[in-house]
Every structure is written in C-alpha cells, then in structure tokens.
Amino acid sequence: MKCPICKLENSADSIKCDCGYNFQFCRMEDPAKGTAQAVNDEAEEDADQRFGQMGWIVAVLFGLMILGVVIANVFFH
C-alpha cells in the first residue's frame, strides 16, 4: 500500500508508515506531541480552490446584477 504522504510503498498489512502516517485511522501521527492530526491537505486545498472560484462567480453575478439595475434606470426611467 502506498503512503499518501511520503509515497513510500508499504506492505499490505502495515498499520503505520515510516513517516508516521497511520493507515488504519487515515491520520498522521505527530511523534513530537504524541497525538494524531488529520491529514486532509489535498482536500483543504481543493475546498479552498472551490471557495475561491465560487467567490469570483458570486462577484461577477453581483456585478452583472448592478449593471442591469443601472441600465434599467437609464432606459426605463
């Protein structure tokens, strides 16, 4: 099984990679603190990118709405 963090090939029955990634819980073990932290860097980056794209879409739609109101006031008032 390939580690999603360090890309090292591990045996199929491995519970933890040498880098500290725990296959069973899909978490990175932090050896300094002795705690586990979720490993979702790629998911977070994807979510950030989608959020950024949504922001641009909302901004463009809002701008078009304002432009429509201005044009309507010029031609129909």
N, CA, C and O atoms as a GROMACS GRO file, in nm:
protein
  308
    1MET      N    1   0.086  -0.117   0.000
    1MET     CA    2   0.000   0.000   0.000
    1MET      C    3   0.090   0.123   0.000
    1MET      O    4   0.193   0.126   0.068
    2LYS      N    5   0.051   0.223  -0.077
    2LYS     CA    6   0.133   0.342  -0.093
    2LYS      C    7   0.089   0.451   0.004
    2LYS      O    8  -0.030   0.481   0.016
    3CYS      N    9   0.185   0.509   0.074
    3CYS     CA   10   0.155   0.616   0.170
    3CYS      C   11   0.116   0.743   0.095
    3CYS      O   12   0.188   0.785   0.004
    4PRO      N   13   0.004   0.807   0.133
    4PRO     CA   14  -0.037   0.930   0.065
    4PRO      C   15   0.051   1.050   0.100
    4PRO      O   16   0.045   1.153   0.032
    5ILE      N   17   0.131   1.038   0.204
    5ILE     CA   18   0.216   1.148   0.246
    5ILE      C   19   0.353   1.142   0.180
    5ILE      O   20   0.392   1.235   0.108
    6CYS      N   21   0.426   1.033   0.203
    6CYS     CA   22   0.563   1.023   0.154
    6CYS      C   23   0.575   0.938   0.028
    6CYS      O   24   0.684   0.929  -0.030
    7LYS      N   25   0.464   0.876  -0.016
    7LYS     CA   26   0.459   0.792  -0.136
    7LYS      C   27   0.542   0.664  -0.124
    7LYS      O   28   0.570   0.601  -0.226
    8LEU      N   29   0.582   0.625  -0.004
    8LEU     CA   30   0.658   0.503   0.019
    8LEU      C   31   0.566   0.382   0.006
    8LEU      O   32   0.454   0.384   0.057
    9GLU      N   33   0.613   0.277  -0.061
    9GLU     CA   34   0.537   0.152  -0.070
    9GLU      C   35   0.553   0.076   0.062
    9GLU      O   36   0.665   0.054   0.107
   10ASN      N   37   0.442   0.037   0.121
   10ASN     CA   38   0.440  -0.039   0.246
   10ASN      C   39   0.371  -0.172   0.220
   10ASN      O   40   0.297  -0.185   0.123
   11SER      N   41   0.395  -0.269   0.305
   11SER     CA   42   0.328  -0.398   0.289
   11SER      C   43   0.178  -0.381   0.313
   11SER      O   44   0.136  -0.286   0.378
   12ALA      N   45   0.099  -0.471   0.259
   12ALA     CA   46  -0.047  -0.461   0.266
   12ALA      C   47  -0.100  -0.466   0.409
   12ALA      O   48  -0.207  -0.413   0.437
   13ASP      N   49  -0.025  -0.529   0.500
   13ASP     CA   50  -0.071  -0.541   0.639
   13ASP      C   51  -0.012  -0.432   0.729
   13ASP      O   52  -0.028  -0.439   0.851
   14SER      N   53   0.055  -0.334   0.672
   14SER     CA   54   0.113  -0.225   0.752
   14SER      C   55   0.004  -0.141   0.817
   14SER      O   56  -0.098  -0.111   0.755
   15ILE      N   57   0.027  -0.104   0.939
   15ILE     CA   58  -0.065  -0.016   1.010
   15ILE      C   59  -0.015   0.128   1.003
   15ILE      O   60  -0.094   0.221   0.995
   16LYS      N   61   0.116   0.144   1.006
   16LYS     CA   62   0.175   0.277   1.007
   16LYS      C   63   0.294   0.281   0.913
   16LYS      O   64   0.372   0.186   0.905
   17CYS      N   65   0.309   0.391   0.841
   17CYS     CA   66   0.424   0.412   0.754
   17CYS      C   67   0.542   0.463   0.836
   17CYS      O   68   0.525   0.511   0.948
   18ASP      N   69   0.661   0.452   0.780
   18ASP     CA   70   0.781   0.502   0.848
   18ASP      C   71   0.775   0.653   0.874
   18ASP      O   72   0.835   0.702   0.970
   19CYS      N   73   0.702   0.725   0.790
   19CYS     CA   74   0.692   0.871   0.808
   19CYS      C   75   0.596   0.909   0.921
   19CYS      O   76   0.594   1.024   0.964
   20GLY      N   77   0.517   0.811   0.970
   20GLY     CA   78   0.425   0.838   1.081
   20GLY      C   79   0.279   0.833   1.043
   20GLY      O   80   0.192   0.844   1.129
   21TYR      N   81   0.250   0.817   0.913
   21TYR     CA   82   0.110   0.812   0.870
   21TYR      C   83   0.047   0.681   0.916
   21TYR      O   84   0.105   0.574   0.897
   22ASN      N   85  -0.071   0.688   0.976
   22ASN     CA   86  -0.144   0.572   1.025
   22ASN      C   87  -0.250   0.534   0.922
   22ASN      O   88  -0.347   0.608   0.903
   23PHE      N   89  -0.233   0.420   0.856
   23PHE     CA   90  -0.326   0.375   0.752
   23PHE      C   91  -0.462   0.339   0.809
   23PHE      O   92  -0.564   0.357   0.743
   24GLN      N   93  -0.465   0.290   0.930
   24GLN     CA   94  -0.590   0.246   0.992
   24GLN      C   95  -0.684   0.364   1.018
   24GLN      O   96  -0.804   0.354   0.996
   25PHE      N   97  -0.629   0.475   1.065
   25PHE     CA   98  -0.712   0.590   1.100
   25PHE      C   99  -0.702   0.704   1.000
   25PHE      O  100  -0.765   0.808   1.017
   26CYS      N  101  -0.622   0.684   0.893
   26CYS     CA  102  -0.602   0.788   0.791
   26CYS      C  103  -0.559   0.920   0.855
   26CYS      O  104  -0.611   1.027   0.822
   27ARG      N  105  -0.464   0.910   0.946
   27ARG     CA  106  -0.414   1.026   1.018
   27ARG      C  107  -0.263   1.021   1.026
   27ARG      O  108  -0.202   0.914   1.019
   28MET      N  109  -0.205   1.138   1.040
   28MET     CA  110  -0.062   1.149   1.060
   28MET      C  111  -0.034   1.152   1.208
   28MET      O  112  -0.089   1.235   1.281
   29GLU      N  113   0.050   1.063   1.254
   29GLU     CA  114   0.090   1.062   1.393
   29GLU      C  115   0.199   1.167   1.412
   29GLU      O  116   0.296   1.170   1.336
   30ASP      N  117   0.183   1.251   1.510
   30ASP     CA  118   0.283   1.353   1.540
   30ASP      C  119   0.373   1.300   1.650
   30ASP      O  120   0.335   1.302   1.767
   31PRO      N  121   0.493   1.253   1.615
   31PRO     CA  122   0.578   1.192   1.717
   31PRO      C  123   0.623   1.291   1.825
   31PRO      O  124   0.649   1.249   1.938
   32ALA      N  125   0.633   1.418   1.793
   32ALA     CA  126   0.678   1.516   1.892
   32ALA      C  127   0.574   1.537   2.002
   32ALA      O  128   0.610   1.553   2.118
   33LYS      N  129   0.447   1.537   1.964
   33LYS     CA  130   0.341   1.564   2.061
   33LYS      C  131   0.274   1.437   2.111
   33LYS      O  132   0.205   1.438   2.213
   34GLY      N  133   0.293   1.328   2.039
   34GLY     CA  134   0.227   1.204   2.078
   34GLY      C  135   0.078   1.204   2.048
   34GLY      O  136   0.004   1.126   2.106
   35THR      N  137   0.035   1.290   1.958
   35THR     CA  138  -0.106   1.299   1.921
   35THR      C  139  -0.122   1.274   1.773
   35THR      O  140  -0.024   1.272   1.698
   36ALA      N  141  -0.244   1.256   1.731
   36ALA     CA  142  -0.274   1.236   1.589
   36ALA      C  143  -0.343   1.360   1.534
   36ALA      O  144  -0.425   1.422   1.601
   37GLN      N  145  -0.308   1.393   1.413
   37GLN     CA  146  -0.375   1.505   1.348
   37GLN      C  147  -0.424   1.459   1.213
   37GLN      O  148  -0.357   1.380   1.146
   38ALA      N  149  -0.538   1.508   1.171
   38ALA     CA  150  -0.596   1.466   1.044
   38ALA      C  151  -0.509   1.513   0.929
   38ALA      O  152  -0.451   1.621   0.932
   39VAL      N  153  -0.502   1.430   0.827
   39VAL     CA  154  -0.424   1.464   0.709
   39VAL      C  155  -0.523   1.486   0.596
   39VAL      O  156  -0.567   1.391   0.530
   40ASN      N  157  -0.556   1.610   0.574
   40ASN     CA  158  -0.651   1.645   0.470
   40ASN      C  159  -0.598   1.762   0.388
   40ASN      O  160  -0.677   1.845   0.343
   41ASP      N  161  -0.468   1.770   0.367
   41ASP     CA  162  -0.411   1.884   0.296
   41ASP      C  163  -0.468   1.897   0.156
   41ASP      O  164  -0.505   2.007   0.115
   42GLU      N  165  -0.476   1.787   0.082
   42GLU     CA  166  -0.529   1.794  -0.053
   42GLU      C  167  -0.676   1.834  -0.051
   42GLU      O  168  -0.718   1.915  -0.133
   43ALA      N  169  -0.753   1.778   0.040
   43ALA     CA  170  -0.894   1.813   0.050
   43ALA      C  171  -0.912   1.959   0.085
   43ALA      O  172  -1.000   2.026   0.032
   44GLU      N  173  -0.828   2.010   0.176
   44GLU     CA  174  -0.836   2.151   0.212
   44GLU      C  175  -0.801   2.240   0.094
   44GLU      O  176  -0.867   2.341   0.071
   45GLU      N  177  -0.697   2.203   0.019
   45GLU     CA  178  -0.659   2.282  -0.098
   45GLU      C  179  -0.771   2.283  -0.201
   45GLU      O  180  -0.800   2.387  -0.259
   46ASP      N  181  -0.834   2.167  -0.224
   46ASP     CA  182  -0.945   2.160  -0.318
   46ASP      C  183  -1.061   2.247  -0.272
   46ASP      O  184  -1.122   2.318  -0.352
   47ALA      N  185  -1.091   2.241  -0.143
   47ALA     CA  186  -1.201   2.322  -0.089
   47ALA      C  187  -1.169   2.470  -0.100
   47ALA      O  188  -1.255   2.550  -0.134
   48ASP      N  189  -1.044   2.507  -0.071
   48ASP     CA  190  -1.004   2.648  -0.084
   48ASP      C  191  -1.017   2.694  -0.227
   48ASP      O  192  -1.062   2.806  -0.253
   49GLN      N  193  -0.976   2.609  -0.320
   49GLN     CA  194  -0.983   2.646  -0.462
   49GLN      C  195  -1.129   2.662  -0.505
   49GLN      O  196  -1.163   2.757  -0.575
   50ARG      N  197  -1.215   2.568  -0.463
   50ARG     CA  198  -1.358   2.579  -0.497
   50ARG      C  199  -1.419   2.704  -0.435
   50ARG      O  200  -1.499   2.772  -0.499
   51PHE      N  201  -1.381   2.733  -0.310
   51PHE     CA  202  -1.434   2.852  -0.244
   51PHE      C  203  -1.391   2.978  -0.319
   51PHE      O  204  -1.470   3.071  -0.335
   52GLY      N  205  -1.265   2.980  -0.364
   52GLY     CA  206  -1.216   3.094  -0.440
   52GLY      C  207  -1.290   3.110  -0.572
   52GLY      O  208  -1.323   3.222  -0.611
   53GLN      N  209  -1.316   3.000  -0.639
   53GLN     CA  210  -1.390   3.005  -0.765
   53GLN      C  211  -1.532   3.052  -0.740
   53GLN      O  212  -1.586   3.131  -0.818
   54MET      N  213  -1.593   3.005  -0.633
   54MET     CA  214  -1.730   3.049  -0.601
   54MET      C  215  -1.733   3.198  -0.573
   54MET      O  216  -1.828   3.267  -0.610
   55GLY      N  217  -1.629   3.248  -0.507
   55GLY     CA  218  -1.623   3.391  -0.478
   55GLY      C  219  -1.620   3.474  -0.605
   55GLY      O  220  -1.689   3.576  -0.615
   56TRP      N  221  -1.542   3.430  -0.703
   56TRP     CA  222  -1.537   3.502  -0.831
   56TRP      C  223  -1.672   3.496  -0.903
   56TRP      O  224  -1.716   3.595  -0.961
   57ILE      N  225  -1.735   3.380  -0.899
   57ILE     CA  226  -1.865   3.366  -0.966
   57ILE      C  227  -1.968   3.458  -0.902
   57ILE      O  228  -2.045   3.524  -0.971
   58VAL      N  229  -1.971   3.461  -0.770
   58VAL     CA  230  -2.065   3.548  -0.698
   58VAL      C  231  -2.036   3.695  -0.729
   58VAL      O  232  -2.128   3.773  -0.750
   59ALA      N  233  -1.908   3.732  -0.733
   59ALA     CA  234  -1.871   3.871  -0.762
   59ALA      C  235  -1.915   3.911  -0.903
   59ALA      O  236  -1.967   4.021  -0.922
   60VAL      N  237  -1.895   3.824  -0.999
   60VAL     CA  238  -1.935   3.854  -1.138
   60VAL      C  239  -2.087   3.865  -1.147
   60VAL      O  240  -2.139   3.958  -1.209
   61LEU      N  241  -2.159   3.772  -1.086
   61LEU     CA  242  -2.306   3.778  -1.089
   61LEU      C  243  -2.358   3.903  -1.020
   61LEU      O  244  -2.453   3.965  -1.068
   62PHE      N  245  -2.298   3.940  -0.910
   62PHE     CA  246  -2.340   4.062  -0.840
   62PHE      C  247  -2.313   4.185  -0.928
   62PHE      O  248  -2.396   4.275  -0.935
   63GLY      N  249  -2.198   4.187  -0.993
   63GLY     CA  250  -2.166   4.298  -1.083
   63GLY      C  251  -2.264   4.307  -1.198
   63GLY      O  252  -2.306   4.417  -1.236
   64LEU      N  253  -2.301   4.193  -1.255
   64LEU     CA  254  -2.400   4.193  -1.364
   64LEU      C  255  -2.537   4.241  -1.314
   64LEU      O  256  -2.609   4.309  -1.387
   65MET      N  257  -2.571   4.204  -1.193
   65MET     CA  258  -2.698   4.249  -1.136
   65MET      C  259  -2.699   4.402  -1.119
   65MET      O  260  -2.797   4.468  -1.153
   66ILE      N  261  -2.590   4.455  -1.068
   66ILE     CA  262  -2.580   4.600  -1.050
   66ILE      C  263  -2.586   4.670  -1.186
   66ILE      O  264  -2.653   4.772  -1.202
   67LEU      N  265  -2.514   4.615  -1.284
   67LEU     CA  266  -2.514   4.671  -1.418
   67LEU      C  267  -2.655   4.669  -1.476
   67LEU      O  268  -2.697   4.765  -1.541
   68GLY      N  269  -2.728   4.562  -1.454
   68GLY     CA  270  -2.866   4.552  -1.502
   68GLY      C  271  -2.955   4.657  -1.439
   68GLY      O  272  -3.040   4.715  -1.507
   69VAL      N  273  -2.938   4.683  -1.310
   69VAL     CA  274  -3.018   4.785  -1.241
   69VAL      C  275  -2.986   4.924  -1.298
   69VAL      O  276  -3.076   5.004  -1.322
   70VAL      N  277  -2.858   4.951  -1.320
   70VAL     CA  278  -2.817   5.081  -1.376
   70VAL      C  279  -2.874   5.099  -1.516
   70VAL      O  280  -2.928   5.205  -1.547
   71ILE      N  281  -2.863   4.997  -1.599
   71ILE     CA  282  -2.917   5.006  -1.736
   71ILE      C  283  -3.068   5.023  -1.733
   71ILE      O  284  -3.123   5.102  -1.810
   72ALA      N  285  -3.136   4.950  -1.646
   72ALA     CA  286  -3.281   4.962  -1.635
   72ALA      C  287  -3.320   5.102  -1.593
   72ALA      O  288  -3.417   5.156  -1.645
   73ASN      N  289  -3.247   5.164  -1.501
   73ASN     CA  290  -3.278   5.300  -1.458
   73ASN      C  291  -3.254   5.401  -1.569
   73ASN      O  292  -3.329   5.498  -1.580
   74VAL      N  293  -3.153   5.380  -1.650
   74VAL     CA  294  -3.123   5.473  -1.759
   74VAL      C  295  -3.230   5.464  -1.868
   74VAL      O  296  -3.277   5.568  -1.916
   75PHE      N  297  -3.268   5.345  -1.907
   75PHE     CA  298  -3.359   5.330  -2.020
   75PHE      C  299  -3.508   5.334  -1.983
   75PHE      O  300  -3.590   5.368  -2.069
   76PHE      N  301  -3.544   5.302  -1.861
   76PHE     CA  302  -3.685   5.293  -1.826
   76PHE      C  303  -3.731   5.395  -1.725
   76PHE      O  304  -3.841   5.386  -1.672
   77HIS      N  305  -3.647   5.492  -1.698
   77HIS     CA  306  -3.688   5.597  -1.605
   77HIS      C  307  -3.697   5.727  -1.672
   77HIS      O  308  -3.730   5.827  -1.607
   0.00000   0.00000   0.00000
